[in-house]
Amino acid sequence: MNPIFYWNAILLECSRRDFTRGFNNAQQPGPIRTARAMAIVHLAMHDAVAFHTGASGAAYLNKKGVPHGLGAAPPGSVGDAIAGAAVVTLKAMYPRFVEFIDDSTGPHAGPDFVFGSAVGHAILNHRAGDGSDNMLTAAQPSTFVHGHHAADPFQPGQNRLGPVWGQVTRFTGAAHQPLAPFPGAGRANFLDDPDYMADYEEVRDYGAVERRKRSAEQERIGVYWGYDGAMNLGVPPRLYNQVARRFIQNSNLSIARAARLFAQLNVAMADAGIDAWHYKYSYDLWRPVVGIRNQGGLGHDPFWAPLGAPQTNTATRRTLTPNFPAYPSGHATFGAALFQTLRLALATAPGPITLAEVIRVETNADSPVAAEKFSFVSDELDGIATDPDGSTRTRVNKGFRNFAEAIWENSVSRIYLGVHWRFDGMPRNHAQNIGGVPLGLAIGVETHALFDTGASLGGP
């Protein structure tokens, strides 16, 4: 097996195990810390390959101008160097799983392993003090403010995740990618904006706990992309790594190209988390469960409840909305960054994915892309995961004709769970820079430029 794929599998297993103790007891709680951890592990492996193969100009540390003091790599096994980088960073991110990580290592103790370990330490030193340890959670404000995020009324003690995560040092450029305000922002009554009104009515009717207008297929979409910190599933960055593995499983990528691809896509998702959380707490918009109950006026429903995040592999059904503001959607931002990275890194189509491509999926006006066709079985619907009533969910192998279709479905999935407004993911007009989809697409382009400018592992 390609050693990058092997250690990515170990990383994903660490992430899965991290959510067997419950969301709040995870070592890397929430999608934002998980995305950062995955980026660190894959950057260490990427740079171990770069330095070991004499392609030091492609190393992330050198591209970023980071002093590191790494000397020449010993001649030998690049696989051992990758293992050293992976083990050091995995143990730093998931210290509870040291024995499992050691069991995964094999008999590596030679100079190549030691060199890879030094590369891993250099990446860890570079990210030390990046702001990721500052106030990961905080209490909700004591006073409710109309239009602002508040605790889920079904979880009155709910805290806030990542209120200052937007200040964490980005992995690529220093500045957040730009994002326009949500529809209705700045108005005393959001419903005066027709786009907000349309999206308000949509989630009210399609995202309620009782099915109302939601079809069985729409509910499948909602559950399929969930990964809301569920037992044995974890969070979205794990899902999107699984998707990437599935897509490239028959590609026969070289070690260098695999190292570049997984470093690039995980850096894109780490920055997606930083940028999305920056805007989440800048706009501080309420979630549908709070907004619909407290809106007042036309469409007001003080008893409305969402279907909520899938309560996978749990024994008790609860109505659950994530504990951070709505705009923009983290799922939409992570997913768009992933699929943009796959297109650009693997050159599956000419030019980057555009918002217009994604929106055309809504009316079946998109075109198939032969090189982007794939199918995927989500852990939410794998024939093993269970519902709170104890029943085993049906296995669904969902096919996609292109990456735009997957981005669209991932984004609207949150509407059908009732945890996001449509504009949290994307607007209805492709000329508007609104939502996590355009944000994630831009981050994917930015990240590709960093890895593809000048020297690059595996060639252009």
LINHUWO-V866067 format. One record per helix or strand of 3 or more residues. SS is the DSSP state (a for helix, b for strand). FROM is the first residue (numbers start at 1). TO is the last residue. Records with the same first field share a line. If there is no record, write none. Layout:
SS=FROM-TO, FROM-TO
This chain:
a=3-18, 23-25, 30-52, 56-58, 60-63, 78-93, 95-105, 111-127, 165-167, 190-192, 194-206, 216-224, 236-248, 255-283, 288-294, 330-346, 355-363, 370-372, 379-381, 403-416, 422-425, 436-452
b=374-377, 397-400
